[in-house]
Amino acid sequence: MGDRHSLPTGMTPRLLSRDAAATYCGVTAQTFEQHVRPHVRPIEIGARRLWDIRALDRWLDVQSGLTDAFRPVDDWLAELGDDRASSRR
Protein backbone atom coordinates (compact mmCIF):
# COMPACT_ATOMS: atom_id res chain seq x y z
CA MET A 1 0.00 0.00 0.00
CA GLY A 2 1.31 3.49 -0.83
CA ASP A 3 1.99 6.44 1.43
CA ARG A 4 -1.27 7.49 3.08
CA HIS A 5 -0.46 11.15 2.28
CA SER A 6 -0.03 10.48 -1.43
CA LEU A 7 -2.81 10.95 -3.93
CA PRO A 8 -3.93 7.99 -6.00
CA THR A 9 -2.11 7.61 -9.31
CA GLY A 10 -3.48 10.00 -11.91
CA MET A 11 -5.11 12.34 -9.40
CA THR A 12 -3.89 15.94 -9.35
CA PRO A 13 -4.06 17.95 -6.13
CA ARG A 14 -6.48 20.89 -6.27
CA LEU A 15 -4.19 23.13 -4.19
CA LEU A 16 -0.57 23.76 -5.07
CA SER A 17 2.39 25.20 -3.20
CA ARG A 18 3.90 28.37 -4.63
CA ASP A 19 6.66 26.46 -6.40
CA ALA A 20 4.22 23.92 -7.82
CA ALA A 21 1.83 26.72 -8.89
CA ALA A 22 4.70 28.50 -10.63
CA THR A 23 5.65 25.29 -12.42
CA TYR A 24 1.99 24.72 -13.36
CA CYS A 25 1.96 28.20 -14.95
CA GLY A 26 5.27 27.53 -16.68
CA VAL A 27 7.23 30.26 -14.92
CA THR A 28 9.86 30.56 -12.21
CA ALA A 29 8.88 31.18 -8.59
CA GLN A 30 10.21 34.75 -8.88
CA THR A 31 8.13 35.44 -12.01
CA PHE A 32 5.09 33.90 -10.29
CA GLU A 33 5.57 36.26 -7.32
CA GLN A 34 5.83 39.30 -9.59
CA HIS A 35 3.18 38.59 -12.19
CA VAL A 36 0.70 35.98 -10.96
CA ARG A 37 0.48 36.24 -7.18
CA PRO A 38 -0.81 39.86 -7.25
CA HIS A 39 -3.80 38.61 -9.26
CA VAL A 40 -4.47 35.14 -7.83
CA ARG A 41 -4.76 35.04 -4.07
CA PRO A 42 -3.60 32.00 -2.16
CA ILE A 43 -5.76 30.02 0.22
CA GLU A 44 -4.30 29.92 3.70
CA ILE A 45 -4.56 26.64 5.56
CA GLY A 46 -2.73 26.92 8.84
CA ALA A 47 0.68 28.38 8.07
CA ARG A 48 0.59 27.18 4.44
CA ARG A 49 -0.33 29.29 1.45
CA LEU A 50 -1.72 27.26 -1.42
CA TRP A 51 -3.02 28.18 -4.87
CA ASP A 52 -6.18 26.68 -6.31
CA ILE A 53 -5.64 25.20 -9.77
CA ARG A 54 -9.09 26.41 -10.86
CA ALA A 55 -8.27 30.01 -9.86
CA LEU A 56 -4.99 29.75 -11.76
CA ASP A 57 -6.83 28.36 -14.78
CA ARG A 58 -9.38 31.21 -14.72
CA TRP A 59 -6.61 33.83 -14.51
CA LEU A 60 -4.66 32.13 -17.31
CA ASP A 61 -7.82 31.96 -19.45
CA VAL A 62 -8.31 35.71 -19.06
CA GLN A 63 -4.65 36.41 -19.85
CA SER A 64 -4.75 34.26 -22.99
CA GLY A 65 -8.08 35.64 -24.21
CA LEU A 66 -9.93 32.34 -23.86
CA THR A 67 -12.71 33.77 -21.69
CA ASP A 68 -14.62 35.00 -24.75
CA ALA A 69 -14.97 31.38 -25.83
CA PHE A 70 -16.96 30.70 -22.65
CA ARG A 71 -19.54 33.45 -23.07
CA PRO A 72 -23.20 32.38 -23.11
CA VAL A 73 -24.66 31.57 -26.54
CA ASP A 74 -27.19 34.40 -26.14
CA ASP A 75 -24.37 36.91 -25.91
CA TRP A 76 -22.84 35.61 -29.14
CA LEU A 77 -26.20 35.71 -30.92
CA ALA A 78 -26.93 39.26 -29.72
CA GLU A 79 -23.51 40.41 -30.88
CA LEU A 80 -24.20 38.91 -34.29
CA GLY A 81 -27.56 40.69 -34.43
CA ASP A 82 -29.49 37.44 -34.37
CA ASP A 83 -33.03 38.07 -33.09
CA ARG A 84 -33.16 34.55 -31.60
CA ALA A 85 -31.09 35.90 -28.68
CA SER A 86 -34.00 37.95 -27.31
CA SER A 87 -36.49 35.10 -27.75
CA ARG A 88 -34.26 32.75 -25.74
CA ARG A 89 -34.23 35.08 -22.72
C-alpha positions as CSV (number, residue, x, y, z in Angstrom):
1,M,0.0,0.0,0.0
2,G,1.3,3.5,-0.8
3,D,2.0,6.4,1.4
4,R,-1.3,7.5,3.1
5,H,-0.5,11.1,2.3
6,S,0.0,10.5,-1.4
7,L,-2.8,10.9,-3.9
8,P,-3.9,8.0,-6.0
9,T,-2.1,7.6,-9.3
10,G,-3.5,10.0,-11.9
11,M,-5.1,12.3,-9.4
12,T,-3.9,15.9,-9.4
13,P,-4.1,17.9,-6.1
14,R,-6.5,20.9,-6.3
15,L,-4.2,23.1,-4.2
16,L,-0.6,23.8,-5.1
17,S,2.4,25.2,-3.2
18,R,3.9,28.4,-4.6
19,D,6.7,26.5,-6.4
20,A,4.2,23.9,-7.8
21,A,1.8,26.7,-8.9
22,A,4.7,28.5,-10.6
23,T,5.6,25.3,-12.4
24,Y,2.0,24.7,-13.4
25,C,2.0,28.2,-14.9
26,G,5.3,27.5,-16.7
27,V,7.2,30.3,-14.9
28,T,9.9,30.6,-12.2
29,A,8.9,31.2,-8.6
30,Q,10.2,34.8,-8.9
31,T,8.1,35.4,-12.0
32,F,5.1,33.9,-10.3
33,E,5.6,36.3,-7.3
34,Q,5.8,39.3,-9.6
35,H,3.2,38.6,-12.2
36,V,0.7,36.0,-11.0
37,R,0.5,36.2,-7.2
38,P,-0.8,39.9,-7.2
39,H,-3.8,38.6,-9.3
40,V,-4.5,35.1,-7.8
41,R,-4.8,35.0,-4.1
42,P,-3.6,32.0,-2.2
43,I,-5.8,30.0,0.2
44,E,-4.3,29.9,3.7
45,I,-4.6,26.6,5.6
46,G,-2.7,26.9,8.8
47,A,0.7,28.4,8.1
48,R,0.6,27.2,4.4
49,R,-0.3,29.3,1.4
50,L,-1.7,27.3,-1.4
51,W,-3.0,28.2,-4.9
52,D,-6.2,26.7,-6.3
53,I,-5.6,25.2,-9.8
54,R,-9.1,26.4,-10.9
55,A,-8.3,30.0,-9.9
56,L,-5.0,29.8,-11.8
57,D,-6.8,28.4,-14.8
58,R,-9.4,31.2,-14.7
59,W,-6.6,33.8,-14.5
60,L,-4.7,32.1,-17.3
61,D,-7.8,32.0,-19.5
62,V,-8.3,35.7,-19.1
63,Q,-4.6,36.4,-19.9
64,S,-4.7,34.3,-23.0
65,G,-8.1,35.6,-24.2
66,L,-9.9,32.3,-23.9
67,T,-12.7,33.8,-21.7
68,D,-14.6,35.0,-24.8
69,A,-15.0,31.4,-25.8
70,F,-17.0,30.7,-22.7
71,R,-19.5,33.5,-23.1
72,P,-23.2,32.4,-23.1
73,V,-24.7,31.6,-26.5
74,D,-27.2,34.4,-26.1
75,D,-24.4,36.9,-25.9
76,W,-22.8,35.6,-29.1
77,L,-26.2,35.7,-30.9
78,A,-26.9,39.3,-29.7
79,E,-23.5,40.4,-30.9
80,L,-24.2,38.9,-34.3
81,G,-27.6,40.7,-34.4
82,D,-29.5,37.4,-34.4
83,D,-33.0,38.1,-33.1
84,R,-33.2,34.6,-31.6
85,A,-31.1,35.9,-28.7
86,S,-34.0,37.9,-27.3
87,S,-36.5,35.1,-27.8
88,R,-34.3,32.8,-25.7
89,R,-34.2,35.1,-22.7
